[in-house]
Amino acid sequence: DNYFNTIDTTIETIHRIIDNNNNKEIYLWPCSIHNIYLLKFTEFQIDKIEGFLDNSVQKVGKIVYGTNKLCYSFNHLLEREKKNYLIILNGGPFNYELEKFCKDNNLDYTLLNK
């Protein structure tokens, strides 16, 4: 029960973040089975995100399984002049590493599961 409650809370939090930033392109990190599970087996608002981010060359540039969304590299955002986006970091224990990367590169992000 606790596992599913955690998933429900995560989905609700992501939806609230999306709704509070509806003027921005939303990217979800990482492009992993964890986030794909959220999409496939819950009421996730996939149409409200621009795409996924990952640093795996096997994933970048490909359509994410079960969606019509692309997986992008962080360079996709670093190379842009317009910075009207928000990255949702949902990588659990790997969030720390990406939070530092986002801070160091002045990327707009929000952190889940602190």
Kinemage of the C-alpha trace (Angstrom):
@kinemage 1
@onewidth
@group {chain A} dominant
@subgroup {mainchain}
@vectorlist {calphas} color= white
{ca asp a 1} P 0.000 0.000 0.000
{ca asn a 2} L 2.791 2.431 0.902
{ca tyr a 3} L 4.476 1.886 -2.485
{ca phe a 4} L 1.323 2.852 -4.394
{ca asn a 5} L 0.662 5.796 -2.080
{ca thr a 6} L 4.162 7.068 -2.855
{ca ile a 7} L 3.476 6.781 -6.584
{ca asp a 8} L 0.154 8.621 -6.216
{ca thr a 9} L 1.853 11.383 -4.227
{ca thr a 10} L 4.606 11.685 -6.840
{ca ile a 11} L 2.049 11.985 -9.659
{ca glu a 12} L 0.063 14.603 -7.727
{ca thr a 13} L 3.251 16.587 -7.066
{ca ile a 14} L 4.307 16.467 -10.726
{ca his a 15} L 0.827 17.563 -11.855
{ca arg a 16} L 0.902 20.467 -9.391
{ca ile a 17} L 4.331 21.532 -10.693
{ca ile a 18} L 3.083 21.330 -14.288
{ca asp a 19} L -0.071 23.310 -13.480
{ca asn a 20} L 1.944 25.997 -11.649
{ca asn a 21} L 4.318 26.333 -14.622
{ca asn a 22} L 1.882 26.056 -17.532
{ca asn a 23} L 3.731 28.820 -19.390
{ca lys a 24} L 6.912 26.710 -19.565
{ca glu a 25} L 8.041 23.652 -21.471
{ca ile a 26} L 8.283 20.809 -18.951
{ca tyr a 27} L 10.972 18.134 -19.196
{ca leu a 28} L 11.084 15.058 -16.977
{ca trp a 29} L 14.382 13.469 -15.922
{ca pro a 30} L 15.408 10.661 -16.141
{ca cys a 31} L 14.141 8.734 -19.132
{ca ser a 32} L 13.997 5.481 -17.189
{ca ile a 33} L 11.671 2.643 -16.311
{ca his a 34} L 10.779 4.501 -13.110
{ca asn a 35} L 9.250 7.449 -14.972
{ca ile a 36} L 7.824 5.293 -17.764
{ca tyr a 37} L 5.967 3.278 -15.129
{ca leu a 38} L 4.421 6.517 -13.865
{ca leu a 39} L 3.194 7.253 -17.379
{ca lys a 40} L 1.857 3.868 -18.343
{ca phe a 41} L 0.048 2.807 -15.200
{ca thr a 42} L -1.293 6.066 -13.782
{ca glu a 43} L -3.320 9.083 -14.864
{ca phe a 44} L -0.197 11.023 -15.862
{ca gln a 45} L -0.788 14.122 -17.996
{ca ile a 46} L 1.717 13.191 -20.717
{ca asp a 47} L 0.367 15.821 -23.100
{ca lys a 48} L 1.572 18.543 -20.721
{ca ile a 49} L 5.261 17.677 -20.923
{ca glu a 50} L 7.571 18.549 -23.792
{ca gly a 51} L 9.779 15.505 -23.407
{ca phe a 52} L 12.294 13.617 -21.318
{ca leu a 53} L 15.943 14.269 -20.531
{ca asp a 54} L 18.704 11.736 -20.159
{ca asn a 55} L 22.452 11.519 -20.627
{ca ser a 56} L 22.429 8.025 -22.161
{ca val a 57} L 23.340 8.007 -25.853
{ca gln a 58} L 21.141 4.904 -26.218
{ca lys a 59} L 18.066 6.957 -25.227
{ca val a 60} L 18.704 10.471 -26.575
{ca gly a 61} L 16.961 11.243 -29.848
{ca lys a 62} L 14.510 8.368 -29.544
{ca ile a 63} L 10.782 8.277 -28.841
{ca val a 64} L 10.077 7.154 -25.273
{ca tyr a 65} L 8.317 3.789 -25.200
{ca gly a 66} L 4.542 4.096 -25.061
{ca thr a 67} L 4.530 7.862 -25.727
{ca asn a 68} L 4.944 10.315 -28.571
{ca lys a 69} L 7.636 12.208 -26.623
{ca leu a 70} L 11.325 12.415 -27.425
{ca cys a 71} L 14.226 11.891 -25.083
{ca tyr a 72} L 16.620 14.853 -25.274
{ca ser a 73} L 20.125 15.433 -23.985
{ca phe a 74} L 20.805 18.299 -21.629
{ca asn a 75} L 22.615 19.988 -24.535
{ca his a 76} L 19.164 20.539 -26.061
{ca leu a 77} L 18.489 23.022 -23.264
{ca leu a 78} L 22.032 24.340 -22.823
{ca glu a 79} L 22.210 25.431 -26.475
{ca arg a 80} L 18.943 27.361 -26.421
{ca glu a 81} L 18.768 31.113 -26.102
{ca lys a 82} L 15.204 31.078 -24.811
{ca lys a 83} L 15.101 29.595 -21.317
{ca asn a 84} L 11.355 29.080 -20.934
{ca tyr a 85} L 11.438 25.558 -19.526
{ca leu a 86} L 11.454 23.656 -16.262
{ca ile a 87} L 13.189 20.342 -15.568
{ca ile a 88} L 11.547 18.013 -13.060
{ca leu a 89} L 14.240 15.882 -11.454
{ca asn a 90} L 12.702 12.562 -10.420
{ca gly a 91} L 15.752 10.331 -10.225
{ca gly a 92} L 15.691 9.387 -6.572
{ca pro a 93} L 19.268 8.854 -5.343
{ca phe a 94} L 20.680 10.306 -8.585
{ca asn a 95} L 18.945 13.669 -8.109
{ca tyr a 96} L 21.926 15.083 -6.208
{ca glu a 97} L 24.252 14.646 -9.184
{ca leu a 98} L 21.808 16.291 -11.607
{ca glu a 99} L 20.877 19.052 -9.183
{ca lys a 100} L 24.542 20.072 -9.083
{ca phe a 101} L 24.714 19.927 -12.895
{ca cys a 102} L 21.603 22.122 -13.200
{ca lys a 103} L 22.961 24.657 -10.696
{ca asp a 104} L 26.382 24.748 -12.362
{ca asn a 105} L 24.778 25.315 -15.785
{ca asn a 106} L 22.053 27.724 -14.675
{ca leu a 107} L 19.218 25.383 -15.704
{ca asp a 108} L 15.749 25.929 -14.245
{ca tyr a 109} L 14.718 22.811 -12.293
{ca thr a 110} L 12.660 21.496 -9.444
{ca leu a 111} L 13.600 18.522 -7.313
{ca leu a 112} L 11.311 15.646 -6.319
{ca asn a 113} L 12.003 13.201 -3.496
{ca lys a 114} L 14.500 15.298 -1.574
